[in-house]
Amino acid sequence: MSLLIGIEYCKLDSNGRFKLPIAIKKQLEGDDCRFVIRPSIYAECLELWTYASFEEEIANLQKELNPYSIEDRKMLRVLSAGNIVEIDSNDRLVIPNEQREPLGDSKDLVLQSTGKFMEIWNRDTYNRVNKETINYADKIDKRLGRSANVSEE
């Protein structure tokens, strides 16, 4: 499984294809070049997973979720709703028609790494969402920093 790193800018053509940036492709050398595209449940974007990472994610969900619970089955259904796509001979990936809605009519895309997968954004939406002023340093410190109960040395 590859760790995907970077922010890349791409153009979507009239057939819904974009060229996988060379910086991302190099990170996949030797890996299976199949991917899964699914809608994000958290943002107005798509998620691009390597097939191996997606397979592992779904296997973990199946271990955690109860197949006899209606709610758990619905969660698994939503989280496994993706399309398998492969890189063509020109290093392009096609975004299935039924998944293009979050991208709108824009031809300008941003691929943003989250480590496990890439988010595929309409560039205007990406810029708007990332202009929000949030003090990430404080949030990161509270979430991952030292506990308030531990005294400084």
N, C-alpha and C positions, 0 to 999 in steps of 0.2 A: 504494500500500500504506500502510495506516494504522499508526502506532505507537500501540499501546494502552497506556494508563497508568491505574493506579488499583487500589484494592481496593474491591470493592462487595459488599454483602450482599443476597441474594435469597431468595425463597420458591419452592419447587417445588410446583406444584399436583398434584392427583390424576391428571392426564393427562400428567405429566412435562414440563410447560412452566414456564418462568420468564420474567419480564418483563426484558428487557434494560434495565439501568439507564440513565437519561437521560444521565449523565456519559459512559458508554461510547458511547451512540448519537450524541451530539454529536461525538465524535471520528471518527465514520464518515460525517459529512455529505458527500454527493456520491459516496461510495464505493458499490460493489456491496454490497448487504446480504445476500449469501449467505455462509454460514459452513461450516466443516468441523469436526465433533467427532470426536476420536479418543481412545482410551485412552492415558494417559501410560505410557511405558516406565520412567520414573524414580520415580514416586510413586503413591500411592493416589488419583488424581484423573483428570479428563478434561482434554483440551486443546481450546480453542475458538479456531480460526484463522479469519481472514478468508479467503474463497475465494482471493483474489489472493495472499496470503502463502503459503497452502498449495500453490497451484499453483507458485509460485516455489521453495518448499522441495523439492517432488517433482522438479521439473526439475533442480535442483542435485544431488539424490541420483542421478538417472539419469545425470548426467554423471560422477559420482564412482564409481558402482558398476558392476561388470562384469556384464552380463546373462547371461554364460555361466558365471558362478560360482554354484554352488548356494547358498553362504553369502550372497553379495551379493543374490541373488534373494529369499532368505528375509528379509533385512533390509529390502529395499524393500517386500516384502509387509506386514511388520509396520508399517513407518513410513507406508505409504500407506493403511492400514486405517482409513478414516474414513467418516462419513456427511455428506452435504451437507444442511444445514438452512437454512431461510429465515425471516426475521422475518415474523410474521403481521400482520394489520391492527391488532392490539392491542399491537404491539411485543414479542411473545413468541417464544421459541425453544423447540422441543420437543427433548428429549433422547431419542433412540431407545431403545426398551425394552432392546435387547441391549447397550446401553452404560451402563445405570444402576447396574450392580453396585458400582462404587467409591463411589457415593453412599449405598448402604445404604437404610434406610427413612427417613432424615432428610429433612425438608422444608426445612431451613435450609442454604443454600448460601453459599459465598464464591467470588467471582470475583477472582483474583489475577493482576495483569498480569506478564508477563515481557518486555514490549516487543513481541515478534513475535506472541505469542498470549496468551490468558488461560487460566489453570488454573481448573477448576471443581471445588471441594472440598465435601465434606460438612463442615459447620462444626465439628463435634466433632473430626473427623480433622485438619482444618486447625489447630485450636487445640492439639491434642496434638502434632503434628509441629513446630509453631512454638514450643513450650515447651522444646524441647531446647536446652540451653545450649551454644552454640558461640561462640567468639570470632571473629566475622566480620572484625573489624578486622585481626587478625593474618593471617587467611587471605587477605583482600583485599590486604594489604600484600605478602605473599609472592608472590601470583599476579600482581598488577598494579603493585605498588610498585617502588621502585628496587631494583636488584640489590644483593645483599650485597657484591659485588665493587667497587661504585662507592663511592668515599669521599665523605663528606658535605662540602659546601663551606662 
